[in-house]
Amino acid sequence: MIGNESIDLSLKNIWESWFAFRKGKKATDELHNFQYYLEKNLYELFEDLNSGKYRHGNYRKFIVCDNKRREISVANIRDRVVHRLVYDYLEKIYDKTFIYDAWSCRKGKGLLGAIERSACFLKHYSTHTHTHTHTAKPFFACQAGTVGIWKCDVKKFFDSVDQEILLKILSFRIKDSTTLNLLKEIIFSFTTVPERKIGMPIGNLTSQIFANIYLNELDRFVKHELRAKAYLRYGDDFIIVENDFEKLEIFRIKTTDFLKNKLKLTVNPKSDKILKPAHGLKFLGIKFWQSGRTLSKRSLKRSTQRLNNANISSYSGLIKKHCNKKYQKYFDWVVLEKLNF
């Protein structure tokens, strides 16, 4: 699907975007005030969007310290309704273009699926490297050799996205001028470097799909040009598993150059490592071993600190998959205590 069709800016679609945005939101003074004049607010938004007068507002910013210090930028409710509108439009166009092993912020994907897939890669490569039986091949071919894992992430990804490159990527598929102008308004509403078109706000819904669209260029390069068979990305974290260390080092060099020259991104030197499966792999909050996997201490701590109604099922799944019966029982009591059941 090419975005020749303009984004649907009808009053009906704006109302639907409002309901999608409103679902699951906590009651706040801002939300109460917006809902008090809801029909008026949505109709004014409808008029501004269709007349080309819509301008994105300022952001409310706050700091979150979770492993690392991050600045979260949150738009006002009016703009977040527009974000929902744009997100739904872009998802229909782009999701089907993403590779199978892009696991973040997509329907039917997610963290648990990424963990299972990572474990599957490691298990198959470890098993088939050390076997000489002529059984049926797995979903990718392995040959005898030394298995290596390149684990990496992008340094300050959201702070570093080049907005002009993002718009250029979007323009390959989005041809409608009204839609492109709206995308520009959202993208240029934020910057991490004064007077430069750099960065995306972590708090925006649109940033989730913009990130996948931007990094889809990396995914396609690794899968279709380098032809890496066992590649997986979750957010800006990714791994490549390969049974040839020299080949893996070539992948590493070429991917690093691609990120730098094509996307203006830098790999994080702290996580840029080539490992052997026998030494273990820390990835996505999990410690992977050839014999199994466990939840990292940091992830265990976060699972209880961040617990709420919205994420209870995800954290429960992580605990049941990666913790012993004793900790599962403890976690159940934490759930009861925190959620007042």
N, C-alpha and C positions, 0 to 999 in steps of 0.2 A: 504493500500500500504506500503510495506516494501522497504527501500532504497537499495535493492540489486544492482540495476542498478547504474553505476557510473554517476556522474554529467556530463552533456553534455558539453564538453570543445571544441567543434568544432568551427572553425572560424565563421561559420554561426551563432551559438548561441551567440558567443561573440559580434558580430555585433548587434544582436537583443537586447542584454543586454545594449549595448552602446546607442541604440536609446531609450530604456526604461528609462535609466538613464538621457539622455539628455532632455527628454520631460519636458517642463516647467521650466528649469533652466535659471537663469539670466546670461547674458553675463558677464564674468569676464576675467581678464588677463590669469589666469590659464586655463580656458576653451578655450579661443582663442588659446593659445599656443598648447594645446593638439590637438585641431581640425586642426591646421595648418599641423601637421604631423600625421593625424589621421590613415591612412592606415598603416604606419610604426609602430605607437604605438600599435595598436590593433594586428598586426601580431606578434610583439615582445611579447605581453602579451599571445597570443595563444601559442607561442613556450615555454615560461617560464612555463605556466600552465601544458602543456602536457609533459614537460621534468622533472617536479618536481623541477624546479629551482625558481619558484615564491616565492618571499619574500615580506611580507607586509611592507609598508613604515611607516614613522613616522606620527604623528598626529599634526595638527594645533589646538591650544587650545585658547579659549576665555571664558570670564565670562559673564553670563546673570543673571541679578537681577530682578526676577519677583516673588514677594511674598517671595521667598527664593533664596539664592545665589547658582548658579549651574555652573559647569564647562562643557562646550561643547567641545567635541573633534571631529574634522573633518578630515577624511582621504583625501589623494590626489585623483585625478580623476581616475587614473589607478586602484587604489584599490576599488574605489566606483563602477566601472564597474563590478569588481569581486563580490562585495557585492550584486549587482543586480542579477547576475548570481546565486549566492548561495541562495538568498532570494526566487527567483522563483522556484528553485529546492525544497527547504524545504517546501514552502507553499503547493505544490501539495501533499506532503506526510503527513503533520501534520494538516492542517486546518480542515480536516474532523474528526480528533481525538479530537478536542477541544469541550468542552461542549457548549451548546446553549448560556448560559449566560456569556460567555467571550466576551466582547464587543469592546475591543481596537484593532486597527491595523488589522482589518479583513474586507474583502469585504462584503458589505451588512450589516455591523454593524456600529459602530461609536458612538460618544457622544450623539447625539440626540436619537438614539435608546436605549442607556443605561438609559437615563433620563426617557423616556417613560416607559420602563420596570420597573424601580425603583418605579415610581409613581403607576404602575399597582400592584406591590407587596403590597405597603402600602394601597392602596384603598381596595383591596380584603381582606386583613387581618383585617383592621379596620371595614369594612362592615360586614364581616361574623362572627366576634367575637361578634358583638352586635345584631345579628339577630337570631331569633329562628324559622323562617319559614323553611319548608322542601323543598326548591327549589333545582334545579340541582346544583351539586357541581361545584366550579370553577376549574381551571387547577391544583390546589393543595387543599387538604382538610384542613379545619380549624375547630378547636373545641373551645368552650368557654374558655376564660382565659384572661390573661393580655398580650397584644401584646408588644414585645420588639424588638428593632433593635440594632444589634451589628454593629457598623461602625468602620472600621479600615483601616490602610494602613501599608506597610512595610517601616521600617526606612532605608533611604538611599539605596533603592533597587539596583539601577545600580552600586553603589559603593561596594555593599556587595555580589554580585553573586559569588558563588564558581565555578571557571572555570572547575575544575576537576569533580564536580557534574554535571555541564552542559554537559560536554563531555560524561559522563557515561549515562545520560539520552538520549543523541543523539545516542549513540551506541546501544541502545535497538532496534532502527529501522533502522539506517544507518549501513549497513554491509560492504559496499565497502571501501577498504583501501585508495584509491585515494581520495575519497570524505572526509573521516575522516581526512586525512592529511591536506587537504585544510581547513577544519573547524578548526583544531587545529591552523593552521597558522594565521587565522583571530582572533580566540578567544585569543590566547596567545600574540597577537600583542599589547595588552593594559593591564595595571594594575593600580589599585588605591593604591596599597601597594607595594613598592619596594621589589623585591626578592620573592614576593608571587603571586600566580595565583588567583587574586581576582579582580572582577569588570568588567563592560562592558561600552564602550563609549556611551554616550547619543546620539551623533550625527550620529552613524552608522545605516544604514537601517537594517542590519542584527540583530542589538540589539533589534529591534521591535519584530521580530519573535523568537529570542532567549528568550526574556522575556516571551512571550506566551508559549513557549515550557517548560521553567523552571517552570512557575507558573501553568501550566496545571497539574502538580503533586499536587499542592494545590487544584485546582478545583476538581479533581477526588477524592481526599481524602474527601473533604467536601460533595460532592454530593453522592459518592458511599459508603463511610465508615460511615460518620456521618449521611448521608441521610437527609441533610438539604434541604427542598423543595424550599425555597425562598432565593437563594444565587445568587449574581451577582458580577462580577469583571470587572473593567475598569482600565487597567494598573495594578498598584499595590494597588489600592484602591478597597475595597470590602465591601459589607454589607451582613448580614444574618438577615432575618425577621422571627420571631418565636412567637407563641402565648403562650409560657411557659417560664417564666423568668429563672427558674431553669435549664431547658433544654438548654436555650441559653447560660447560664453561663458555662455549661459543654462543649458546642460547642466551646466557647471562649478558655477555658483551653486546650482542646485537639488540637485545631487548632494552638494555640500559641506554644505548645510543638512540633507539627509536623513541623512548620516553623523553629524552633530552631534546632531540632535534625536531621531532614531529609534534609533540604535545607540550613541550616546555616544562616537563616534570623531572624530578630528581628522585632516584631511589634512596631509601633511608639506609645510611651506612650501618646503623645499629642492627638492622634485621637482614641485611644483605649477606646471606650465608649459604654455602653449599654443605650439606650434611649427609651422613650415612644413616640409614634407617636404624641400625643397631645402636646408634648414639641417642636416639629419641628425637622427636620433633615437637616443638611447642608451636601450636597454630590454632587460631580461633578459640583461645582459652582452654585448649585441650593438650594434654601430653600424649602423643602417639608413640607406641612401641610396636615392635614386630609381633609381640605376644598379646597386645590389646591396647587400651587407652584409659586414661583417668582425667578427671577435671583438675585443672590447676588450682593452687591455693587461692590465687587472686579471684578466679571465677567462682569458687566456693563462697568467698566472702561477699562478692557482688550479688550472688544469687539470693542472699538473705537481706542485704541492704537495699536492693532495688525492687524488692517484691511488691507488686500491686495487682489489682484486678485485671489490668490489661496484659500483664506478662506472666501471670501465674502458670498458665499451661506450658509456655516455652521453657521456663525455669524448671518446672516439674519434670518435663521430658528430659532435660539435661541431667538432672539429679538421678532419675531412674536408670538412665543409660550408663552413667559413669561413676556412680557411688555405691558403696556397700549398703547393706540393710540397716546398719546402725545409723548411718548419716541420713538415709531416706526417712527413717523414723523421726530423727531430729528435725529434718526439714518440714515434715508434716505438722509438727508442733509449732514451728515458726509460722507456717501458713495460718494455722488456727489463731495464733496470737496476733499476728499483724493484721489479718483481715477480719478479726473479731467474729469468727464463726462460732 
